[in-house]
Amino acid sequence: MANGYEIAAKEVIPAVRALIAKELKEKYGMKEVDIAQRLSVAQAAVSKYLAGRYSAKVKALRDRIDMKYIDAYISKIAEGKENYANMCICTVCKHLNDFGCKFSSV
């Protein structure tokens, strides 16, 4: 059985990144390379996120969390504020999971 960290790594983090990437592309017209920089991932990862590879996980995420938790972070990410992508991931993960993540205070 997967522990909380494995679930976060395999389920939550990709879903949050895919959601952020989609919002940055659609609402802010950002290019993949710029999204990749903001998320600290490769452009190829952003391409997968935008192609819908994680769409089921994104839908599950949208069903479980109020988007107001994410929208404020996305606007800051679009502005180029550093670490907001990671803070968004931590906030969502903390909201969804109760496994005492030692990184949730970031």
C-alpha positions as CSV (number, residue, x, y, z in Angstrom):
1,M,0.0,0.0,0.0
2,A,1.3,3.4,-1.0
3,N,2.2,5.9,1.8
4,G,1.2,9.6,1.7
5,Y,4.4,10.7,0.1
6,E,4.1,8.2,-2.7
7,I,0.5,9.3,-3.3
8,A,1.6,12.9,-3.3
9,A,4.4,12.2,-5.8
10,K,2.4,10.0,-8.1
11,E,-1.1,11.6,-7.9
12,V,-1.2,15.0,-6.3
13,I,1.9,16.8,-7.6
14,P,1.3,15.9,-11.3
15,A,-2.4,16.9,-11.0
16,V,-1.6,20.2,-9.5
17,R,1.2,21.0,-12.0
18,A,-1.1,20.0,-14.9
19,L,-3.9,22.2,-13.5
20,I,-1.5,25.1,-13.1
21,A,0.0,24.6,-16.6
22,K,-3.5,24.6,-18.2
23,E,-4.6,27.7,-16.3
24,L,-1.4,29.6,-17.2
25,K,-1.8,28.6,-20.9
26,E,-5.5,29.4,-21.1
27,K,-5.9,32.4,-18.8
28,Y,-2.5,34.1,-19.3
29,G,-1.5,32.9,-22.8
30,M,1.9,31.7,-21.6
31,K,4.2,29.6,-23.7
32,E,5.2,26.1,-22.7
33,V,8.8,27.2,-22.1
34,D,7.7,30.0,-19.7
35,I,5.3,27.6,-17.9
36,A,8.1,25.1,-17.5
37,Q,10.3,27.8,-15.9
38,R,7.6,28.8,-13.5
39,L,7.0,25.2,-12.5
40,S,10.7,24.2,-12.4
41,V,10.0,21.3,-14.8
42,A,11.1,20.5,-18.3
43,Q,9.2,21.8,-21.2
44,A,8.4,18.2,-22.2
45,A,6.6,17.8,-18.9
46,V,4.5,20.8,-19.6
47,S,3.7,19.5,-23.0
48,K,2.4,16.3,-21.4
49,Y,0.4,18.3,-18.9
50,L,-1.3,20.3,-21.6
51,A,-1.9,17.3,-23.8
52,G,-4.3,16.0,-21.2
53,R,-2.2,13.1,-20.0
54,Y,-3.2,13.9,-16.4
55,S,-6.8,15.0,-17.2
56,A,-8.4,12.3,-15.0
57,K,-6.2,13.4,-12.1
58,V,-7.0,17.0,-12.7
59,K,-10.7,16.3,-12.7
60,A,-10.4,14.3,-9.5
61,L,-8.5,17.3,-8.0
62,R,-11.1,19.8,-9.1
63,D,-13.8,17.6,-7.6
64,R,-12.0,17.5,-4.2
65,I,-10.7,21.0,-3.7
66,D,-12.2,24.5,-4.0
67,M,-10.4,26.3,-6.8
68,K,-10.0,29.4,-4.7
69,Y,-7.1,27.6,-3.0
70,I,-5.4,27.4,-6.3
71,D,-6.4,30.5,-8.2
72,A,-4.6,32.9,-5.9
73,Y,-1.3,30.9,-6.4
74,I,-1.8,30.8,-10.2
75,S,-2.0,34.6,-10.5
76,K,1.2,34.9,-8.4
77,I,2.9,32.2,-10.5
78,A,1.9,34.1,-13.7
79,E,3.5,37.2,-12.2
80,G,6.7,35.3,-11.9
81,K,6.7,35.1,-8.1
82,E,9.2,32.5,-7.0
83,N,8.3,29.4,-5.1
84,Y,4.5,29.9,-5.5
85,A,4.2,26.7,-7.6
86,N,5.7,24.7,-4.8
87,M,3.6,26.5,-2.2
88,C,0.5,25.8,-4.2
89,I,1.4,22.1,-4.3
90,C,2.0,22.0,-0.6
91,T,-1.2,23.8,0.2
92,V,-3.3,21.4,-2.0
93,C,-1.5,18.4,-0.6
94,K,-2.0,19.5,2.9
95,H,-5.6,20.1,2.2
96,L,-6.1,16.6,0.6
97,N,-3.9,14.5,2.9
98,D,-3.4,14.1,6.5
99,F,0.0,12.3,6.6
100,G,2.0,15.0,8.4
101,C,4.1,16.2,5.5
102,K,7.3,17.7,7.0
103,F,7.5,20.1,4.0
104,S,4.0,21.6,4.4
105,S,5.4,24.6,6.3
106,V,7.4,25.8,3.2
